[in-house]
Amino acid sequence: MKLLKSILFASALSVAAGPVLADEMTIVSWGGAYSKSQLKAYHEPYSAKTGVTIINDDSSAEAVAKLRAMNEAGNVTWDVVDVVAADAMRLCDEGLAMEIDHDSQLASAPDGTPASKDFGDLIVAECFIPQIVYSTTFGYRTDMVGANPPDDICDVFDLKAYPGKRSLEKRPINNMEWALLCDGVAKGDVYNVLGTAAGQDRALAKLDTIKDSVIWWNAGADTPQLLADGEIVMGSTYNGRLFSAIVEQKQPVGMLWDAQVFDLDGWIIPAGLSAERKKRALDYVKFATDTQRLADQAKYISYGPARASSAPLVGKHADLGIDMAPHMPTDPNNAKNTFLYNYAFWADYRDDIDAKWQAWLAK
């Protein structure tokens, strides 16, 4: 009888405490130098603290399509997913990502400032947990551009001055904005023009002028590798990947900051997780997005932390000992001419423009 009472008491305590936390989780991200920075700043400390096993998946570029398919099949195998802000908005609108109460489910700043105020305007969707500010920009081979390295975004479209292959991401985002800028559209008018069929055709026509010289990429590590191999003269990628190639690997690569496109990246938790997996995912993101952890990531890669309270804690590179602030896309010397990505536009127009983009690629 005493044994039975003990079992019943333990069961009651378990119910009162809620579901136990899962001891394994799959975290989806982008791979390369970026995933390495997350491994060092988030995953390893979290595993050391909790004993949880983290499985890394580098499928973030396909996150929307794969989460749609998983949801339809009723088998969501991912626990936490790193996505750009526009994709987070799409997943939230479609009910594929769970809504977050940022103040009750995330850590406050050290001075007590609630998370919603610490992240501020970077919370662009109820399902989105901001992580970093980054930019997409261009790297170029310093030994292939002669005495006049590119300093204007429109040099990408100048095959005469800069002959050779370019690499561009195999999606419309950023490419169509740059094309319109270099076709004479004022920065403030780009999204108004791109929202029309004529504007989309105009952007694709401009891209037609270099299409035969383009190598398309899907993973952020592709352009740095193509640059390292000398297969391209210039190519787009994330500023952190170029930082790794230039500063850490000492490749003969320079960076073009003109018209760099600012964007946000962060976490979503897929809808439909079991209670124990949901609890583990929430515990992880609370840890991984606190003030110190976001500052720690900047020790490994040149992306700005999304919390205001993290910025003063950004110091030197963990291995090289160099100051990281001058390598951030937000540094005044790098941000003289930036282009602000319109999250809401792409959340609304992405599927339609994707269809037109794929048809254009197939021509």
Long-range contacts (C-beta under 8 A, 24 or more apart in sequence): 18-275, 18-279, 19-274, 19-275, 19-276, 19-278, 19-279, 20-276, 20-279, 21-50, 21-52, 21-276, 21-279, 21-280, 21-283, 22-52, 22-79, 22-274, 22-276, 22-277, 22-279, 22-280, 23-51, 23-52, 23-53, 23-280, 24-52, 24-53, 24-54, 24-55, 25-52, 25-53, 25-54, 25-55, 25-79, 25-80, 25-277, 25-280, 25-281, 25-284, 26-54, 26-55, 26-56, 26-57, 26-77, 26-78, 26-79, 26-80, 27-54, 27-55, 27-56, 27-57, 27-78, 27-79, 27-80, 27-81, 27-82, 27-284, 28-57, 28-58, 28-59, 28-60, 28-63, 28-78, 28-80, 28-81, 28-82, 29-56, 29-57, 29-58, 29-60, 29-82, 30-58, 30-60, 30-61, 30-82, 30-219, 30-220, 31-58, 31-219, 31-220, 31-221, 32-219, 32-220, 32-221, 32-224, 32-241, 32-244, 33-221, 33-240, 33-241, 33-243, 33-244, 33-248, 33-300, 33-301, 34-220, 34-238, 34-240, 34-241, 34-301, 34-303, 36-300, 36-301, 37-240, 37-297, 37-300, 37-301, 37-303, 38-82, 38-288, 38-297, 40-296, 40-297, 40-299, 40-300, 40-318, 41-288, 41-293, 41-294, 41-296, 41-297, 41-299, 41-300, 42-284, 42-287, 42-288, 42-293, 42-296, 42-297, 45-287, 45-293, 46-284, 46-287, 46-288, 49-287, 50-283, 52-280, 52-284, 58-219, 61-218, 61-219, 63-87, 63-91, 64-90, 64-91, 67-91, 67-96, 67-97, 67-270, 68-94, 68-96, 70-270, 71-96, 71-270, 71-271, 71-272, 74-272, 76-270, 76-271, 76-272, 76-273, 78-270, 79-269, 79-270, 79-273, 79-277, 79-280, 79-281, 79-284, 80-267, 80-268, 80-269, 80-281, 80-284, 80-285, 81-267, 81-268, 81-269, 81-270, 82-131, 82-265, 82-266, 82-267, 83-265, 83-266, 83-267, 83-268, 84-263, 84-264, 84-265, 85-124, 85-125, 85-128, 85-130, 85-263, 85-264, 85-265, 85-266, 85-341, 85-343, 86-173, 86-341, 86-343, 86-346, 86-347, 86-350, 88-124, 88-125, 88-127, 88-128, 88-266, 88-268, 89-124, 89-125, 89-128, 89-343, 89-344, 89-347, 90-347, 90-350, 91-127, 91-268, 92-125, 92-126, 92-127, 92-128, 92-268, 93-347, 95-271, 96-270, 96-271, 97-127, 97-128, 97-268, 97-269, 97-270, 97-271, 98-127, 98-268, 98-269, 98-270, 98-271, 98-273, 98-278, 99-126, 99-127, 100-126, 100-127, 100-128, 100-129, 100-269, 102-129, 105-282, 105-285, 105-286, 106-285, 106-286, 106-289, 106-290, 107-286, 107-287, 107-289, 107-290, 107-291, 109-291, 109-307, 109-308, 109-309, 110-291, 110-309, 111-309, 113-308, 113-309, 115-289, 115-307, 118-291, 118-307, 118-308, 118-309, 119-306, 119-307, 119-308, 120-308, 122-264, 122-266, 122-306, 124-264, 124-343, 127-268, 127-269, 128-264, 128-266, 128-267, 128-268, 129-266, 129-267, 129-268, 129-285, 129-289, 130-264, 130-265, 130-266, 130-289, 130-306, 130-307, 131-264, 131-265, 131-266, 131-267, 131-288, 131-289, 131-294, 131-297, 131-305, 131-306, 132-264, 132-265, 132-266, 132-294, 132-297, 132-303, 132-304, 132-305, 132-306, 133-262, 133-263, 133-264, 133-303, 133-304, 133-305, 133-306, 133-329, 133-330, 134-238, 134-239, 134-240, 134-262, 134-263, 134-264, 134-265, 134-303, 134-304, 134-329, 135-238, 135-239, 135-257, 135-260, 135-261, 135-262, 135-263, 135-329, 135-338, 136-169, 136-174, 136-236, 136-237, 136-238, 136-239, 136-260, 136-261, 136-263, 137-236, 137-237, 137-238, 137-239, 137-242, 137-255, 137-256, 137-257, 137-259, 137-260, 137-261, 137-329, 138-234, 138-235, 138-236, 138-237, 138-255, 138-256, 139-223, 139-224, 139-227, 139-234, 139-235, 139-237, 139-242, 139-245, 139-246, 139-253, 139-254, 139-255, 139-256, 140-227, 140-233, 140-234, 140-235, 140-253, 140-254, 140-255, 140-256, 141-227, 141-230, 141-232, 141-233, 141-234, 141-252, 141-253, 142-252, 142-253, 142-254, 143-252, 144-230, 144-233, 145-233, 145-234, 145-254, 149-254, 149-256, 150-234, 150-256, 151-256, 151-258, 152-258, 153-178, 153-181, 153-182, 153-256, 153-258, 153-259, 154-181, 154-182, 155-234, 155-256, 156-182, 156-210, 156-234, 157-182, 157-206, 157-209, 157-210, 159-209, 159-210, 159-213, 162-233, 162-234, 163-233, 164-213, 164-232, 164-233, 164-234, 165-213, 165-214, 165-215, 165-226, 165-231, 165-232, 165-233, 166-210, 166-213, 166-214, 166-215, 166-232, 166-233, 166-234, 166-235, 167-214, 167-215, 167-216, 167-217, 167-222, 167-223, 167-226, 167-232, 167-234, 167-235, 167-236, 167-237, 168-214, 168-215, 168-216, 168-217, 168-235, 168-236, 169-216, 169-217, 169-218, 169-236, 169-237, 170-216, 170-217, 170-218, 170-361, 171-354, 171-357, 172-203, 172-353, 172-354, 172-356, 172-357, 173-341, 173-346, 173-350, 174-236, 174-261, 174-341, 175-203, 175-207, 175-236, 176-200, 176-203, 176-204, 176-207, 176-353, 177-203, 177-261, 177-339, 178-259, 179-203, 179-204, 179-206, 179-207, 180-206, 181-259, 181-339, 182-206, 187-339, 190-339, 191-342, 191-345, 194-345, 194-349, 194-353, 195-345, 195-349, 200-353, 200-356, 204-356, 204-357, 204-360, 207-360, 216-361, 224-251, 224-253, 227-251, 227-253, 228-253, 239-302, 239-303, 239-329, 240-301, 240-302, 240-303, 243-301, 243-302, 243-327, 244-301, 247-317, 247-320, 247-322, 247-327, 248-319, 248-320, 257-329, 257-334, 257-335, 257-336, 257-337, 258-336, 258-337, 259-337, 259-338, 259-339, 260-329, 260-334, 260-335, 260-338, 260-339, 261-338, 261-339, 261-340, 261-341, 262-329, 262-338, 262-339, 262-340, 262-341, 263-341, 264-306, 264-343, 265-303, 266-306, 298-324, 298-328, 299-324, 302-327, 302-328, 302-329, 303-328, 303-329, 304-328, 304-329, 304-330
